[in-house]
């Protein structure tokens, strides 16, 4: 680990110097890449320097004790400093192990979230709307922007399907564990006898693919225009502005009708298409890595039941990590960090254990 940390520190110093090079500054692409690398390396290097300082304090304290000549009070003081330095060394060593874990290259990307009503008919569509509102409120708290890409709304205000983009730094790192089946237990608005029903909605969280991530041949696309439709509202218009794009080699179909402009809908649809094709390729690659797919927290399997929202008991239970909180109202109003932080901690611990085996 120390050899690797030394190499990281050396690279950090090289990058720091390069950022002052006029030739680099004038090359926007290279300068931007180096800024990003510098930002990623800095927390590791700063922590490593703290670690080296703790090691130095240990050596100095040992040397003073070895040389002797200390009175009782001074010796006790040095022993206390040695004990503190050893604790710092262990803490910093543990923190460095976590910082050195391979970073998910998609963590800083924007995401496209797709929510679909599942079992439960109209109630599942209403629950899909609750989930959309929850993620929208969470994004707002994080300072992220949300942008609806496609929505199939029901007459009661639910969603058979809705896809939206979350734009903001670190969006994927926080939301990537939300993929899977979300189950709700509550008395539906349509239930006259007060019986508790169980229904579900599926959530898929996909890192936005950029043009450099995946290349699409325009000849492979069939693009159709049609008139927006739905339950009504301000987005429904009388022109053929909605777009449907079919990727012929894979059969993937994407629709976008949220914008009044045909051009804007096409742009959004292409972003979703790129992301779905990128995700399909990622799943194909990761399916070859059995251990990665068996990860307790981050398998991303859309058929896996990951969480239950029990309204009568005000309970949210995440089944992957066995966590239950009795803060349902706060959670669905966007206060999701307690559960998301626990998921990230569990995922980090799992990766750390694998790296040490």
C-alpha positions in Angstrom: 0.0 0.0 0.0 2.8 2.4 0.9 4.5 2.0 -2.5 1.2 2.7 -4.2 0.7 5.8 -2.0 4.2 7.0 -2.9 3.4 6.7 -6.6 0.1 8.5 -6.2 1.9 11.4 -4.4 4.5 11.6 -7.1 1.8 11.7 -9.8 0.0 14.4 -7.8 3.1 16.6 -7.7 3.6 16.1 -11.5 0.0 17.0 -12.3 0.3 20.1 -10.0 3.3 21.3 -11.9 1.7 20.6 -15.3 -1.3 22.8 -14.4 1.0 25.8 -14.5 2.5 24.9 -17.9 1.3 27.4 -20.5 1.1 24.7 -23.2 -1.2 22.7 -21.0 -3.4 25.7 -20.1 -3.9 26.5 -23.8 -5.0 22.9 -24.5 -8.6 23.0 -23.0 -9.2 19.2 -23.3 -5.9 18.2 -21.6 -6.2 21.0 -18.9 -9.7 19.8 -18.0 -8.6 16.2 -17.8 -5.7 17.2 -15.5 -7.9 19.3 -13.3 -10.2 16.3 -12.8 -7.2 14.0 -12.1 -5.8 16.5 -9.6 -9.2 16.7 -7.8 -9.3 12.9 -7.6 -5.8 12.5 -6.3 -5.8 15.4 -3.8 -7.8 13.7 -0.9 -5.6 10.6 -1.1 -2.4 12.7 -1.0 -3.5 14.9 1.9 -4.5 11.8 3.9 -1.2 10.1 3.0 0.7 13.2 4.3 -1.3 13.0 7.5 -0.3 9.4 7.8 3.4 10.1 7.3 3.2 12.8 9.9 1.7 10.3 12.4 4.5 7.8 11.5 7.1 10.5 12.1 5.5 11.4 15.5 5.7 7.7 16.5 9.4 7.5 15.5 10.3 10.7 17.4 8.4 9.5 20.6 10.2 6.1 20.4 13.5 7.8 20.0 13.0 10.1 23.0 12.0 7.0 25.1 15.0 5.0 23.9 17.5 7.8 24.7 16.2 8.0 28.2 17.0 10.9 30.6 13.3 11.8 30.9 11.7 12.6 34.3 8.5 10.8 35.2 6.2 13.6 34.1 7.9 14.0 30.7 8.0 10.3 30.2 4.2 10.0 30.8 3.7 12.9 28.3 5.8 11.2 25.6 3.9 7.9 26.2 0.6 9.7 25.8 1.8 11.3 22.6 3.0 7.9 21.3 -0.4 6.3 22.1 -2.3 9.1 20.3 0.1 8.9 17.3 -0.4 5.1 17.0 -4.2 5.6 17.1 -3.9 8.2 14.4 -1.7 5.9 12.3 -4.3 3.1 12.5 -7.2 5.4 11.7 -5.4 7.0 8.8 -4.3 3.6 7.5 -8.0 2.4 7.4 -9.1 5.6 5.7 -6.4 5.3 3.1 -7.4 1.7 2.3 -10.9 3.0 1.5 -9.6 6.0 -0.6 -7.5 3.5 -2.6 -10.4 1.4 -3.6 -11.1 1.5 -7.3 -13.6 4.4 -8.0 -16.6 3.7 -10.1 -15.9 5.7 -13.3 -19.6 6.6 -13.6 -19.9 8.1 -10.1 -19.6 11.8 -11.2 -22.1 11.3 -14.1 -25.6 12.6 -14.4 -28.2 9.8 -14.3 -31.4 8.8 -16.1 -34.0 7.4 -13.8 -36.7 5.2 -15.2 -39.7 4.3 -13.0 -42.4 1.9 -14.1 -45.6 0.9 -12.3 -45.5 -2.8 -11.6 -48.0 -5.2 -10.0 -51.0 -3.4 -8.5 -52.6 -1.6 -11.4 -53.6 2.0 -10.7 -52.2 1.9 -7.2 -48.7 1.0 -8.6 -48.9 3.9 -11.0 -49.7 6.2 -8.0 -46.8 4.8 -6.1 -44.6 5.4 -9.2 -45.6 9.1 -8.8 -44.7 9.0 -5.1 -41.2 7.7 -6.1 -40.8 10.4 -8.8 -41.7 13.1 -6.3 -39.3 11.6 -3.7 -36.3 11.6 -6.1 -37.2 15.1 -7.3 -37.2 16.4 -3.7 -34.0 14.6 -2.9 -32.4 16.1 -6.0 -33.5 19.5 -5.0 -32.0 19.1 -1.5 -28.7 18.1 -3.2 -28.8 21.1 -5.5 -29.3 18.9 -8.6 -31.6 19.7 -11.5 -34.2 17.3 -12.7 -35.5 17.1 -16.3 -38.4 14.9 -17.4 -37.7 12.9 -20.5 -40.8 10.9 -21.0 -44.0 10.4 -19.0 -47.1 8.2 -19.5 -49.5 9.6 -16.9 -52.8 8.0 -15.7 -56.1 9.9 -15.2 -55.6 9.8 -11.4 -52.2 11.4 -11.6 -50.0 8.3 -11.4 -47.4 7.2 -13.9 -47.4 3.9 -15.9 -43.9 5.0 -16.8 -41.7 8.1 -16.3 -38.1 8.7 -17.1 -36.2 11.8 -16.1 -32.6 13.0 -15.9 -30.9 14.1 -12.7 -28.1 16.6 -13.5 -25.5 17.3 -10.8 -22.1 16.3 -9.6 -22.0 12.9 -7.9 -25.7 12.1 -8.9 -24.9 8.5 -9.9 -22.7 7.9 -6.8 -25.7 8.6 -4.6 -28.6 7.2 -6.6 -27.0 4.0 -8.2 -28.3 1.7 -5.4 -31.9 2.6 -6.1 -32.3 0.2 -9.0 -34.7 -2.6 -8.3 -38.2 -3.3 -7.2 -39.7 -0.9 -4.6 -42.7 -2.4 -2.7 -45.5 -0.3 -1.0 -47.9 -1.4 1.6 -50.8 1.0 2.2 -54.5 1.6 1.9 -55.1 2.8 -1.7 -57.1 5.9 -2.4 -59.3 3.7 -4.5 -60.0 1.3 -1.6 -63.4 1.9 0.1 -63.1 -0.7 2.9 -59.7 0.4 4.3 -57.8 -2.8 3.4 -54.0 -2.6 3.1 -52.8 -3.5 -0.4 -49.3 -4.4 -1.6 -48.1 -3.1 -5.0 -44.7 -2.4 -6.5 -42.8 -0.2 -9.0 -39.5 -0.8 -10.6 -36.7 1.7 -10.7 -33.7 1.7 -13.0 -30.9 4.2 -12.5 -28.6 4.5 -15.5 -25.4 6.7 -15.8 -25.8 9.1 -18.7 -23.7 8.0 -21.6 -21.8 10.7 -23.5 -21.1 10.5 -27.2 -17.5 9.4 -26.5 -18.9 6.4 -24.4 -20.9 4.9 -27.2 -21.0 5.4 -31.0 -24.4 5.2 -32.8 -24.6 4.9 -36.6 -27.4 7.2 -37.8 -28.2 4.5 -40.4 -29.2 2.2 -37.5 -32.0 4.6 -36.4 -35.6 4.8 -37.4 -37.1 8.1 -36.3 -40.8 8.7 -36.2 -42.8 11.7 -35.1 -46.2 11.7 -33.6 -48.6 13.8 -31.6 -48.2 14.0 -27.8 -50.7 12.1 -25.8 -51.5 11.5 -22.2 -53.9 12.4 -19.4 -53.8 16.1 -20.4 -52.0 19.2 -19.1 -49.8 21.9 -20.4 -47.3 19.7 -22.3 -50.0 18.2 -24.5 -50.2 20.0 -27.9 -51.7 19.7 -31.3 -48.4 19.3 -33.3 -46.4 16.3 -34.2 -43.6 17.2 -31.8 -43.2 13.9 -30.0 -40.3 11.6 -31.1 -39.9 7.9 -31.2 -36.4 6.5 -32.0 -35.9 2.8 -32.7 -32.4 1.4 -32.7 -32.7 -1.3 -35.4 -29.8 -3.6 -34.4 -31.0 -4.0 -30.8 -34.7 -3.2 -31.1 -34.4 -0.6 -28.3 -37.2 2.0 -28.6 -37.1 5.4 -26.9 -39.9 8.0 -26.9 -39.8 11.6 -25.8 -42.8 14.0 -25.8 -42.2 16.3 -22.8 -41.0 19.3 -24.9 -43.0 21.4 -27.3 -40.0 21.5 -29.7 -39.5 18.4 -31.9 -35.7 19.2 -31.9 -35.5 19.2 -28.1 -37.5 16.0 -27.9 -35.1 14.4 -30.4 -32.1 15.6 -28.4 -33.5 14.1 -25.2 -34.5 10.9 -26.9 -30.9 10.4 -28.2 -29.5 11.0 -24.7 -31.8 8.3 -23.3 -31.0 5.9 -26.2 -27.2 6.4 -25.8 -27.6 5.7 -22.0 -29.7 2.5 -22.5 -27.3 1.1 -25.1 -24.3 2.0 -22.8 -26.1 0.3 -19.9 -26.8 -2.8 -22.0 -23.1 -3.0 -22.8 -22.1 -2.5 -19.2 -24.5 -5.3 -18.1 -23.1 -7.6 -20.7 -19.6 -7.0 -19.4 -20.4 -7.2 -15.7 -22.4 -10.5 -16.2 -19.0 -12.0 -17.0 -17.8 -11.0 -13.5 -19.9 -13.3 -11.3 -18.6 -11.8 -8.0 -19.5 -8.3 -9.1 -23.1 -9.4 -9.9 -23.4 -11.1 -6.5 -22.6 -7.9 -4.6 -25.0 -7.6 -1.7 -25.7 -3.9 -2.3 -24.9 -3.0 -5.9 -26.1 -5.7 -8.2 -28.5 -3.3 -9.9 -30.8 -6.2 -10.7 -34.2 -4.6 -11.6 -36.1 -7.8 -10.6 -34.7 -7.7 -7.1 -37.0 -6.5 -4.3 -34.8 -3.9 -2.6 -37.1 -1.8 -0.3 -40.5 -1.8 1.3 -42.5 1.3 2.2 -45.0 0.5 4.9 -47.4 3.4 5.4 -49.5 2.0 8.3 -46.3 1.5 10.4 -44.5 4.6 8.9 -41.7 2.2 8.1 -39.0 2.1 5.4 -37.0 -1.2 5.2 -34.1 -1.8 2.9 -33.8 -5.5 2.5 -30.2 -5.6 1.2 -28.6 -4.4 4.4 -31.4 -5.2 6.9 -32.0 -1.5 7.7 -35.4 -0.3 9.0 -36.2 3.3 9.8 -39.5 4.7 11.1 -39.3 7.9 9.2 -41.5 7.2 6.1 -42.9 10.6 5.7 -39.5 12.3 5.9 -38.0 9.7 3.6 -40.6 10.1 0.8 -40.2 13.9 1.2 -36.6 13.6 0.1 -34.7 13.0 3.3 -33.0 9.9 2.0 -29.4 10.3 3.1 -29.6 8.1 6.2 -30.4 5.0 4.0 -28.2 6.0 1.1 -25.2 6.6 3.4 -25.8 3.2 5.0 -25.9 1.6 1.5 -22.6 3.3 0.5 -21.0 2.3 3.8 -22.1 -1.4 3.3 -20.9 -1.3 -0.3 -17.5 0.1 0.7 -17.1 -2.4 3.5 -17.8 -5.2 1.1 -15.3 -4.0 -1.5 -12.7 -3.5 1.3 -13.2 -7.1 2.4 -12.8 -8.4 -1.1 -9.6 -6.3 -1.6 -8.1 -7.8 1.5 -8.9 -11.4 0.7 
